Protein backbone atom coordinates (compact mmCIF):
# COMPACT_ATOMS: atom_id res chain seq x y z
CA UNK A 1 0.00 0.00 0.00
CA UNK A 2 2.88 2.39 0.74
CA UNK A 3 4.24 1.84 -2.77
CA UNK A 4 0.87 2.86 -4.22
CA UNK A 5 1.05 6.12 -2.27
CA UNK A 6 4.63 6.81 -3.41
CA UNK A 7 4.19 5.91 -7.09
CA UNK A 8 2.69 9.31 -8.14
CA UNK A 9 5.64 11.04 -6.48
CA UNK A 10 8.09 8.83 -8.39
CA UNK A 11 6.38 9.52 -11.72
CA UNK A 12 6.27 13.24 -10.96
CA UNK A 13 9.97 13.57 -10.16
CA UNK A 14 10.95 11.50 -13.21
CA UNK A 15 8.83 13.67 -15.52
CA UNK A 16 10.27 16.79 -13.88
CA UNK A 17 13.80 15.40 -14.33
CA UNK A 18 13.06 14.85 -18.03
CA UNK A 19 11.78 18.43 -18.28
CA UNK A 20 14.98 19.80 -16.76
CA UNK A 21 17.12 17.47 -18.87
CA UNK A 22 15.66 19.16 -21.93
CA UNK A 23 15.50 22.74 -20.72
CA UNK A 24 17.50 23.32 -17.56
CA UNK A 25 20.80 22.89 -15.82
CA UNK A 26 21.88 19.31 -15.11
CA UNK A 27 21.98 20.08 -11.37
CA UNK A 28 18.17 20.28 -11.42
CA UNK A 29 18.00 16.86 -13.06
CA UNK A 30 20.24 15.46 -10.34
CA UNK A 31 18.15 17.17 -7.66
CA UNK A 32 15.02 15.52 -9.06
CA UNK A 33 16.69 12.14 -8.76
CA UNK A 34 18.26 12.74 -5.33
CA UNK A 35 15.39 14.35 -3.38
CA UNK A 36 13.22 11.19 -3.34
CA UNK A 37 16.16 9.33 -1.79
CA UNK A 38 15.57 11.31 1.40
CA UNK A 39 12.60 9.01 1.94
CA UNK A 40 15.04 6.29 2.95
CA UNK A 41 15.28 8.29 6.17
CA UNK A 42 12.14 7.18 7.94
CA UNK A 43 11.27 10.55 9.45
CA UNK A 44 8.36 12.84 8.73
CA UNK A 45 10.71 15.70 7.80
CA UNK A 46 11.86 13.62 4.80
CA UNK A 47 8.26 13.42 3.60
CA UNK A 48 7.89 17.18 4.02
CA UNK A 49 11.06 17.81 1.98
CA UNK A 50 9.69 15.69 -0.87
CA UNK A 51 6.26 17.35 -0.62
CA UNK A 52 7.84 20.80 -0.80
CA UNK A 53 9.90 19.68 -3.79
CA UNK A 54 6.75 18.40 -5.53
CA UNK A 55 4.92 21.68 -4.90
CA UNK A 56 7.88 23.60 -6.32
CA UNK A 57 7.77 21.20 -9.27
CA UNK A 58 4.07 21.97 -9.80
CA UNK A 59 4.93 25.69 -9.73
CA UNK A 60 7.62 25.06 -12.37
CA UNK A 61 5.07 23.33 -14.59
CA UNK A 62 2.71 26.31 -14.22
CA UNK A 63 5.56 28.72 -15.03
CA UNK A 64 6.40 26.66 -18.09
CA UNK A 65 2.74 26.61 -19.11
CA UNK A 66 2.51 30.41 -18.94
CA UNK A 67 5.75 30.94 -20.89
CA UNK A 68 4.87 28.47 -23.64
CA UNK A 69 1.26 29.65 -23.99
CA UNK A 70 2.44 33.26 -24.33
CA UNK A 71 4.96 32.20 -26.99
CA UNK A 72 2.31 30.27 -28.91
CA UNK A 73 -0.17 33.14 -28.68
CA UNK A 74 2.45 35.64 -29.85
CA UNK A 75 3.16 33.44 -32.89
CA UNK A 76 -0.53 32.92 -33.59
CA UNK A 77 -0.22 29.18 -33.02
CA UNK A 78 -2.73 26.93 -31.22
CA UNK A 79 -2.08 26.73 -27.49
CA UNK A 80 -5.12 25.15 -25.81
CA UNK A 81 -3.90 21.54 -26.03
CA UNK A 82 -0.52 22.61 -24.62
CA UNK A 83 -2.25 24.37 -21.71
CA UNK A 84 -4.40 21.31 -20.98
CA UNK A 85 -1.43 18.93 -21.00
CA UNK A 86 0.85 21.09 -18.85
CA UNK A 87 -2.04 21.98 -16.53
CA UNK A 88 -2.71 18.28 -16.07
CA UNK A 89 0.95 17.58 -15.35
CA UNK A 90 1.06 20.44 -12.82
CA UNK A 91 -2.09 19.14 -11.13
CA UNK A 92 -0.76 15.58 -11.04
CA UNK A 93 2.47 16.80 -9.43
CA UNK A 94 0.58 18.79 -6.78
CA UNK A 95 -1.74 15.85 -6.10
CA UNK A 96 1.33 13.62 -5.66
CA UNK A 97 2.37 15.92 -2.81
CA UNK A 98 -1.12 15.69 -1.31
CA UNK A 99 -1.17 11.89 -1.56
CA UNK A 100 1.91 11.83 0.63
CA UNK A 101 -0.36 13.03 3.45
CA UNK A 102 -2.04 9.61 3.46
CA UNK A 103 -2.18 7.86 6.82
CA UNK A 104 -0.15 4.94 5.46
CA UNK A 105 2.71 7.29 4.55
CA UNK A 106 2.53 9.22 7.82
CA UNK A 107 2.52 6.02 9.85
CA UNK A 108 5.49 4.61 7.93
CA UNK A 109 7.52 7.77 8.39
CA UNK A 110 6.75 8.23 12.06
CA UNK A 111 4.25 11.07 12.05
CA UNK A 112 2.62 9.39 15.03
CA UNK A 113 5.76 10.19 17.02
CA UNK A 114 5.41 13.91 16.43
CA UNK A 115 3.02 16.60 17.60
CA UNK A 116 -0.13 14.53 17.00
CA UNK A 117 1.14 11.74 19.23
CA UNK A 118 2.11 14.26 21.89
CA UNK A 119 -1.40 15.73 21.83
CA UNK A 120 -2.91 12.25 22.16
CA UNK A 121 -0.66 11.55 25.14
CA UNK A 122 -1.67 14.82 26.80
CA UNK A 123 -5.35 14.01 26.21
CA UNK A 124 -4.89 10.53 27.68
CA UNK A 125 -3.18 11.93 30.79
CA UNK A 126 -5.92 14.55 31.26
CA UNK A 127 -8.64 11.91 30.90
CA UNK A 128 -6.95 9.63 33.41
CA UNK A 129 -6.67 12.50 35.91
CA UNK A 130 -10.39 13.22 35.68
CA UNK A 131 -11.36 9.62 36.51
C-alpha positions in Angstrom: 0.0 0.0 0.0 2.9 2.4 0.7 4.2 1.8 -2.8 0.9 2.9 -4.2 1.1 6.1 -2.3 4.6 6.8 -3.4 4.2 5.9 -7.1 2.7 9.3 -8.1 5.6 11.0 -6.5 8.1 8.8 -8.4 6.4 9.5 -11.7 6.3 13.2 -11.0 10.0 13.6 -10.2 10.9 11.5 -13.2 8.8 13.7 -15.5 10.3 16.8 -13.9 13.8 15.4 -14.3 13.1 14.8 -18.0 11.8 18.4 -18.3 15.0 19.8 -16.8 17.1 17.5 -18.9 15.7 19.2 -21.9 15.5 22.7 -20.7 17.5 23.3 -17.6 20.8 22.9 -15.8 21.9 19.3 -15.1 22.0 20.1 -11.4 18.2 20.3 -11.4 18.0 16.9 -13.1 20.2 15.5 -10.3 18.2 17.2 -7.7 15.0 15.5 -9.1 16.7 12.1 -8.8 18.3 12.7 -5.3 15.4 14.4 -3.4 13.2 11.2 -3.3 16.2 9.3 -1.8 15.6 11.3 1.4 12.6 9.0 1.9 15.0 6.3 3.0 15.3 8.3 6.2 12.1 7.2 7.9 11.3 10.5 9.5 8.4 12.8 8.7 10.7 15.7 7.8 11.9 13.6 4.8 8.3 13.4 3.6 7.9 17.2 4.0 11.1 17.8 2.0 9.7 15.7 -0.9 6.3 17.4 -0.6 7.8 20.8 -0.8 9.9 19.7 -3.8 6.8 18.4 -5.5 4.9 21.7 -4.9 7.9 23.6 -6.3 7.8 21.2 -9.3 4.1 22.0 -9.8 4.9 25.7 -9.7 7.6 25.1 -12.4 5.1 23.3 -14.6 2.7 26.3 -14.2 5.6 28.7 -15.0 6.4 26.7 -18.1 2.7 26.6 -19.1 2.5 30.4 -18.9 5.7 30.9 -20.9 4.9 28.5 -23.6 1.3 29.7 -24.0 2.4 33.3 -24.3 5.0 32.2 -27.0 2.3 30.3 -28.9 -0.2 33.1 -28.7 2.5 35.6 -29.9 3.2 33.4 -32.9 -0.5 32.9 -33.6 -0.2 29.2 -33.0 -2.7 26.9 -31.2 -2.1 26.7 -27.5 -5.1 25.2 -25.8 -3.9 21.5 -26.0 -0.5 22.6 -24.6 -2.3 24.4 -21.7 -4.4 21.3 -21.0 -1.4 18.9 -21.0 0.8 21.1 -18.8 -2.0 22.0 -16.5 -2.7 18.3 -16.1 0.9 17.6 -15.3 1.1 20.4 -12.8 -2.1 19.1 -11.1 -0.8 15.6 -11.0 2.5 16.8 -9.4 0.6 18.8 -6.8 -1.7 15.8 -6.1 1.3 13.6 -5.7 2.4 15.9 -2.8 -1.1 15.7 -1.3 -1.2 11.9 -1.6 1.9 11.8 0.6 -0.4 13.0 3.4 -2.0 9.6 3.5 -2.2 7.9 6.8 -0.1 4.9 5.5 2.7 7.3 4.5 2.5 9.2 7.8 2.5 6.0 9.9 5.5 4.6 7.9 7.5 7.8 8.4 6.8 8.2 12.1 4.2 11.1 12.0 2.6 9.4 15.0 5.8 10.2 17.0 5.4 13.9 16.4 3.0 16.6 17.6 -0.1 14.5 17.0 1.1 11.7 19.2 2.1 14.3 21.9 -1.4 15.7 21.8 -2.9 12.3 22.2 -0.7 11.5 25.1 -1.7 14.8 26.8 -5.3 14.0 26.2 -4.9 10.5 27.7 -3.2 11.9 30.8 -5.9 14.5 31.3 -8.6 11.9 30.9 -6.9 9.6 33.4 -6.7 12.5 35.9 -10.4 13.2 35.7 -11.4 9.6 36.5 
